[in-house]
Amino acid sequence: MTALLEVTGLAKAYRGVHAVDGVDLAIRAGSITGLIGPNGSGKSTMIDCISGFQRPDAGRVRLSGADITGLTPQRIARAGLVRTFQNVRIYDQFSLLENLLVVREPFRQVGWYDALLRSPKYRQASHLAERRARELLDLVGLTRLGEVPATILSYGQKKLLALAAALMSNPKLVVLDEPVAGVNPSRINEVAEILRKVNVTGTTFLIVEHNVDFISALCDQVIVFDQGRKLMEGPPEAVHGDQRVLDAYLGIGEASPVALPGVA
């Protein structure tokens, strides 16, 4: 598979502290890739720079071969890369359906004149957006709540709504920031199954997550960060057995026979 996302020499520092220090990585089209590492290893800064929420000090980011380095989050989203956040961002007072339609609005490619006159082009775009929203509510198991305010949702359900919102524009790549943090085990399995279903249709995922069990069961490749650098990458089974990863997480010596946190 070819690289959908290519990052070369990416760097970001804060007052001399290198949060991301010259990182190269490639995310293959059609893959599910995990990004793990200890707290403070640079994962969040990395995805902020990739998605436009921070501007890198150096390096380039390319999506489908096009340079997106330093573009605004809105332009990067229109190019096909969208993300979620660890702290769920939804409109509590809007219905679930309205939450998804609001997210879709910037991608509809309908001018203000069409909207003002409610032209056939506008009505067709509105119909397609609502159909897409209802399909996604069904995918994440929230169809029966489509017309109610999002404020009534549990935390896990809000995570599902945020995932549906990220998928509204049919993106090429979705970056998920801690998608199962604080979610109960049954919901974690539900999220994994949803991601597998969407991935089969061609959507690529990059997942930042502390739940190593979740990453191991779901991902094709795992990238490990430590101290702002890529420590290693490979299939989950190779990551589990790598002493450098154990040292990074636990600070242990080479002879210590323990597993990664969260891995039985």
N, C-alpha and C positions, 0 to 999 in steps of 0.2 A: 504494500500500500504506500502511496506517496504521502509526503508531509503536507498537511493542511496548514498547520501553524509552525513557523520557523522563527526561533529566537536566537540571536547571535550577539555575544558580548554584552548582554544586558547588565547594567550597573545602576545602583541607586544608593546614595549615602546620605546620612543625616548627621551633620556636625562631625564629620570624620568617621562615623561608624558605618561600615559597609553592610547595609541590610541585604543587598543583592550585589554580588561581586563577580562580574564578568561571566554570566551564565549563558551557556548554549543549550538549547533543547529543541526537539522536533516532536510534534504531535501528529501521528499518522491519521489520515482521513479514514473514518469509519471505526476508529478505536474508542475504547474507554480507558483513559489513563488516570492513574492515581498520583497525587502529589502529597507526600507525607514528610514529616520531620518534627523535631522537638519544637516546643514553643520558642519563638524568637529566632527561628532558623531562616526566615525570609520568605516564607510561603505567601503570606498575605501581601507583602510588598510586591512580590513577583506578579501575582495576578492583578493587582492594582495597576501596575505598569502595562501589562498586556492588554487590559480592558479600558485603558485611558483615564482611570481615576487618579493616577499619578503619572508624571512625566519622567521617564528615565534620564539619568545623567549621561549615559552612553549606551550604545548598542542599537540594534534594529529588531523590529517585530514585523513579520510578514504573514499575511493571511491569504491563502490561495495564490501566493506569489506577489501580492500587492503590498507595498509598504504602508503599514498603518501606525508606524511609530509616532507618538505624540499627538495623534488625532483625539478629538473629544470622544467621550463615551458614546454620544449619540451617533457620531459618524462611524465609529467602530461597530456599533450595533447594526447600523444599516448595511455595513460591509459583510455582516453575517456572524459576528461574535457577540454573544450576550452572556450575562452572568447573573448569578444570585448572590445574596449576602448572608453572612452568618446571622446577623440580626435581621429578621424577616421584614421586608419592606412591602406593605400592602396598604390599601385605602380601607380603613376599618369601617367607615360609614357607607361605603359603596357596597352593592351586592357583589357576589362572586362573579357573576356575568359582567357587570360593569367594570370590575377590576381588570378583567381580561380585555375588554373592548378599549379601555383607556390605554392600555399597554400597546395595543395594535395600532392605534391612531397614527403615530408617526410613520408607519410603514405602508399606509394604504395607497400612497401615490395618487391622491385625489386633491385637486386644488381647491382653494377657498371659494372660487366661483361656482364650482360644481356643488360644493357643500351648501352654499347660499341658495342655489336654485333647486337643490335636491335633484340633480340631473340623473338620468339613467345610469351614468358611470358611478355616481355617488351611491345610488341605491344598490347597485350590484356589489360595490365594494363593501357596503354595510351588511348585505346579506352574507357574503363570503366570510366576513369577520365574525359575525354571530355564529355561523355554522362551525367555524374553526374553534371558537370559544366553547361551544357546547360539546364538541368532540373531545376537547382537552379536559373539560370537567368530567366527562364520562371516563376518560383514561385514568384520571387520578381519584375516581370514586366519589366525586362531590356533586354529581348531577342533581340530586334531590335538594341540595342547598343553593342551587344556582341563583335564586331570586332573593335570598336573605342577606342581611348585612354581614360583612366579613368579620365584624367584631365578635360574633357569637362562636367563631371557630375555636377549636382547641389549638394549642401550639403546633401539634403535629399536622393538623389540617391546614394551618396557615403555611407551613412548609410546603405542603402539596400544592396549594394555590400559587405560591411563589414559583414553584417548578412549572406549573401550567403557564404562568405568565411569561416565563423565560422561553417557552416553546411557541408562543403565539405567532411569531414572525417567521417560523420555519427556518431557524438559524442553521448555519453550517457547523458552528462550534458553540457549545454551552459550557461555561465555566461555573462549577457549583462550589460554593464556599460553605463547608461544613453542613451538607444537606441533611445529615441525620443526627447532628448534635442535639442532645436533649430530647430525643424522640424515643418512644418505647420500642422494645424489640420487635413486636409484630408490625409496627409501622415501618421499621427499618427494612424488613423483608419486603414490604409493599413498595417502598421507594426503589429498592433494587430491581424488582420485577418490572416496574414502570420504565426504569432506565434501559433495561434490556430490550423491552418492546420498542422503545423509541430508537434505540441504537440500530436495531435491525432495519429500520426504514432509512438509515443513512446518516443520522445525526451523530456527530462526534462529541465526546464528553471529556473534559478535564476536571477531575474532582479533587478538591483539597479537603482532607478529612483526617481526624485523629483516630477514628474507629478503624483500626488496622484489619480486623475481621471483615468488616464491610468492604474495604478496599481489596483485600485478598480474594474474596469470593467473586467480586464483580469485574475487576480490571484486567486488561490484557497486559499492560505494562505499568510499572510503578517507578516513579522518580522520587529519590530521597534527597532532601535538602538538609544541610547543616552549616551554620555560621555563614549564611548568605551564598553558599556554593552548592552545586550539584554534587552530592557525595557519590551516588551511583544510580543506575537505572537498570531495569530488567524485569522479567516475569516475577510474579509474587513469590514463588518458591525460592528464587535466587535471592531475593531481598531478605527473606526470613533467615537464610543461612549465612548472611554476610556479617562478619564480625564488626566491620566498620559501622554498620547500621546499629547493632547492639550497643556498641560503644557510644555512639551519638545519642541514643535514647537514654541509656542507663549509666554511662560512664564506667563500664566494667572492663575487666582485664580479659585477655584472650582466652583464658582457660575457664571462664565462667559459663556454665551450660544453662542459660536462661533464654526465654523467648521474649519477643517484642511485647510491649504492653497490649493487652486485649487479645492476644493470640494464645489459644489453648495448646 
